[in-house]
């Protein structure tokens, strides 16, 4: 009987006097479902890729956890003792002091003067607690040069886009101007000014960082800002697992007490990732509606089959086929469209998403989207959810046509024809 059900279902999908029309409608329903599933898989991969790419690039240059002192100067005093307390907390893999300040970088040559604002970081790559960021790890490993040059000037690392804006190369001398610790001479304000030598450039792939960030040693930053050796801006800590940084931050907050402010990378970038999640949810909803439209195509296809095959259905019931047998025939038709369309869409979606990410097919303005190309990450759990959901919707789409066909009176069906 099962072979008979499938034979009739296959026959109804594209045979008979009006078989060409029904076959075309069947393929339209199949194509609609395929396109909907493909779009959903690709968009899910793109949104997951954006989240993963931004997360990785942010964590390359920023600590998992920030520890700052609540004080009027917004500076961390006696950082050595605080560093020891931070390293004692479970979940902390490494930690190091750093200083961050906003400065102006000035390059003077025969053609004139070029000025750019920058986020100025002083880091201690040789700290006993290890590196707090991937950037510091590369400096400590010698991949990025932050050693004192032969000129005796303090070293300076520039982001590639910042170096390009200044037309600065390795060996060039830049003037760093800080307005953070203004002094007054005869009533006139004086900024802190020091010369630095460019010892190299770095590229994180994150436009906001490559365009703004500059690094020097902790001691050079302390000298520029007029800080003593025991004073830093904050301590950056790296957790054993970046996803557990929030829990480790809570432990640090409890251990250090109310005199210190502790923040994880998740809370610091919460607005960015919440925006991505909201965008991802909106895109999922919009594309899910495409799958629903494809499901309505399945309904209309099967309803047309019922209308076109009314007499044949009546004959089958008169010959002894039960209502459940008729239901199985139409469920098999919808299942064929749903399963084949979903699988084709999933394969096409995975292939297209892979190609977009692997070959960087879509470029983006980095100053707007943080990254210069559209990244993709294929999460098989998302693909499986899309496949299961699409097939389930396809099965549900067969309910009304199948019940309508099963409810036909054989005598009336044959007579109407």
Secondary structure, 3 states (H helix, E strand, C coil): CHHHHHHHHHHHHHCCCCHHHHHHHHHHHHHHHHHHHHHHHHHHHHHHHHHHHHHHHHHHHCCCEEEEECCCCCCEECHHHHHHHHHCCCCEEEEEEEEEEEEEEEEEECCEEEEEEEEEEEECCCCCCCCCCHHHHHHHHCCCCCCCCCCCCEEEEEEHHHHHHHCCCCCCEEEEEEEEEEEEECCEEEEEEEEEEEEEEECCCCHHHHCCEEEEEHHHHHHHHCCCCCEECEEEEEECCHHHHHHHHHHHHHHHCCCEEEEEHHHHCHHHHHHHHHHHHHHHHHHHHHHHHHHHHHHHHHHHHHHHCHHHHHHHHHCCCCHHHHHHHHHHHHHHHHHHHHHHHHHHHHHHHHHHHHCCCCECCHHHHCCCECCCCCCHHHHHHHHHHHHHHHHHHHHHHHHHHHCCCHHHHHHHC
